[in-house]
Amino acid sequence: MSRLKELRKEKGYTQIKMQMLTGIDQSDYSKIESGKRYFTFEQCRKIALALDTSMDYLAELTDEKKPYPRNK
């Protein structure tokens, strides 16, 4: 999950900040970021929203960081 850490650092966020933005416990988030645990669909969605990217980018299905247009 190097993309996850890279994006978080680009935003200047700590893992604690990610916990506040996503509701994912910091220890669980740390395991996701280090690849010791997989995220669920809902966790992936929350992380993508917090980091302003797409779920496909987080899943390494695309190299485009920019998120898709969202419904308001």
GIVENDA-V724265 format. One record per residue. N is the residue number from 1. RES is the residue in one small letter. SS is DSSP state (~ for helix, > for strand, _ for the rest). D_FIRST is the distance of its C-alpha to the first C-alpha in Angstrom with 1 decimal. Layout:
n/res/ss/d_first
N/RES/SS/D_FIRST
N/RES/SS/D_FIRST
//
This chain:
n/res/ss/d_first
1/m/_/0.0
2/s/~/3.8
3/r/~/5.4
4/l/~/5.4
5/k/~/6.9
6/e/~/8.8
7/l/~/10.3
8/r/~/11.2
9/k/~/12.9
10/e/~/14.6
11/k/~/16.1
12/g/_/17.2
13/y/_/15.8
14/t/_/15.5
15/q/~/13.8
16/i/~/17.4
17/k/~/17.8
18/m/~/14.8
19/q/~/16.7
20/m/~/19.8
21/l/~/18.5
22/t/~/16.8
23/g/_/18.7
24/i/_/15.8
25/d/_/16.9
26/q/~/15.3
27/s/~/15.0
28/d/~/13.2
29/y/~/10.9
30/s/~/10.3
31/k/~/9.6
32/i/~/7.1
33/e/~/5.2
34/s/~/6.1
35/g/_/5.6
36/k/_/9.3
37/r/_/9.8
38/y/_/9.3
39/f/_/10.3
40/t/_/13.7
41/f/~/15.0
42/e/~/16.6
43/q/~/13.7
44/c/~/11.7
45/r/~/15.0
46/k/~/15.5
47/i/~/12.3
48/a/~/13.1
49/l/~/16.6
50/a/~/15.9
51/l/~/13.8
52/d/_/16.3
53/t/_/14.3
54/s/_/14.3
55/m/~/12.6
56/d/~/12.8
57/y/~/10.8
58/l/~/7.9
59/a/_/8.6
60/e/_/9.1
61/l/_/12.8
62/t/_/14.0
63/d/_/13.7
64/e/_/15.8
65/k/_/14.3
66/k/_/17.6
67/p/_/17.9
68/y/_/20.6
69/p/_/23.9
70/r/_/24.1
71/n/_/27.2
72/k/_/28.8
//
